[in-house]
C-alpha cells in the first residue's frame, strides 16, 4: 500500500474555493478507485499550506486511478475549477509507505 500526500500552496484569500475543490475530490477520488483519507485546509497558523491524502495499492494502480479521474466528469470539472480560479500556486506529490506498524489489508 502506498500513501500519496499532496502538499498544496494555496492563495490565503481563496481558502473557500480550495475548500470547495476539496469537497469535490471527496466524491470524485473514491469513485475513481483511490482510498481517500481526506483533504486538510489551513485552520490556524500557516494560511497557505493544505494537504490531500489518499491510498493506492501500488504505482500501477495509481496510474490507472489517475486516468479514471482525468476522464471522469467530476475530475475534469474540478481540474477546470482550479485552473479557472487559480487558488493553487504549487502542488507537490509524494508517495510513502507505512513504517510504524502493520498495514491494513
C-alpha positions as CSV (number, residue, x, y, z in Angstrom):
1,X,0.0,0.0,0.0
2,X,1.2,3.5,-0.9
3,X,0.0,6.7,0.7
4,X,0.1,9.7,-1.6
5,X,0.4,13.0,0.2
6,X,-0.2,16.1,-1.9
7,X,1.1,19.3,-0.4
8,X,-0.6,22.4,-1.8
9,X,0.5,26.0,-1.6
10,X,-2.8,27.9,-1.9
11,X,-3.9,31.6,-2.1
12,X,-4.8,32.5,1.5
13,X,-7.6,34.8,0.2
14,X,-9.2,31.9,-1.8
15,X,-9.4,29.3,1.0
16,X,-13.2,28.9,0.4
17,X,-12.5,28.0,-3.2
18,X,-9.9,25.4,-2.1
19,X,-12.5,24.0,0.4
20,X,-15.0,23.5,-2.5
21,X,-12.2,21.9,-4.5
22,X,-11.5,19.5,-1.6
23,X,-15.2,18.7,-1.2
24,X,-15.4,17.9,-4.9
25,X,-12.5,15.5,-4.6
26,X,-14.2,13.9,-1.6
27,X,-16.7,12.4,-4.0
28,X,-14.6,12.0,-7.2
29,X,-11.4,10.4,-5.8
30,X,-13.2,7.3,-4.2
31,X,-15.3,6.9,-7.4
32,X,-12.1,6.7,-9.4
33,X,-10.7,4.0,-7.2
34,X,-8.4,5.5,-4.5
35,X,-8.9,5.2,-0.8
36,X,-9.3,8.9,0.2
37,X,-8.1,9.7,3.8
38,X,-9.0,13.4,3.3
39,X,-8.2,16.9,2.3
40,X,-6.9,19.3,5.0
41,X,-7.1,23.1,4.8
42,X,-5.3,25.6,6.9
43,X,-7.1,26.4,10.2
44,X,-4.7,28.4,12.3
45,X,-1.1,29.4,11.9
46,X,0.0,28.8,8.4
47,X,-2.6,30.1,5.9
48,X,-1.1,28.8,2.7
49,X,-0.4,25.1,3.2
50,X,-3.1,22.4,2.6
51,X,-2.9,18.6,2.1
52,X,-4.7,15.9,0.2
53,X,-4.0,12.3,1.4
54,X,-5.1,9.0,-0.1
55,X,-4.0,5.4,-0.5
56,X,-3.4,3.3,-3.6
57,X,-2.1,-0.3,-3.9
58,X,0.9,0.5,-6.0
59,X,2.2,2.8,-8.7
60,X,0.4,0.8,-11.5
61,X,-2.9,1.2,-9.7
62,X,-2.1,4.9,-9.2
63,X,-1.7,5.4,-12.9
64,X,-5.0,3.7,-13.6
65,X,-6.7,5.7,-10.9
66,X,-5.3,9.0,-12.3
67,X,-6.6,8.1,-15.8
68,X,-10.1,7.3,-14.5
69,X,-10.1,10.6,-12.5
70,X,-9.0,12.6,-15.5
71,X,-11.6,11.0,-17.7
72,X,-14.5,11.5,-15.2
73,X,-16.9,14.4,-15.5
74,X,-16.2,15.3,-11.8
75,X,-12.5,15.1,-12.3
76,X,-12.5,17.3,-15.4
77,X,-14.8,19.8,-13.7
78,X,-12.6,20.1,-10.6
79,X,-9.4,20.4,-12.6
80,X,-11.1,23.2,-14.6
81,X,-12.2,24.9,-11.3
82,X,-8.7,25.0,-10.1
83,X,-7.4,26.3,-13.4
84,X,-10.1,29.0,-13.7
85,X,-10.0,30.2,-10.1
86,X,-6.2,29.9,-9.7
87,X,-6.2,29.3,-5.9
88,X,-3.4,26.7,-6.1
89,X,0.1,28.2,-6.5
90,X,2.0,25.0,-6.1
91,X,1.4,21.3,-5.8
92,X,3.9,18.7,-4.7
93,X,3.0,15.0,-4.7
94,X,5.0,12.3,-2.8
95,X,4.4,8.6,-2.1
96,X,5.0,7.0,1.3
97,X,4.8,3.5,2.8
98,X,3.7,2.9,6.4
99,X,6.8,2.5,8.6
100,X,5.3,2.5,12.1
101,X,3.4,-0.8,12.1
102,X,1.3,-3.3,10.2
103,X,-0.6,-2.1,7.1
104,X,-4.3,-2.6,6.8
105,X,-5.3,-5.5,4.4
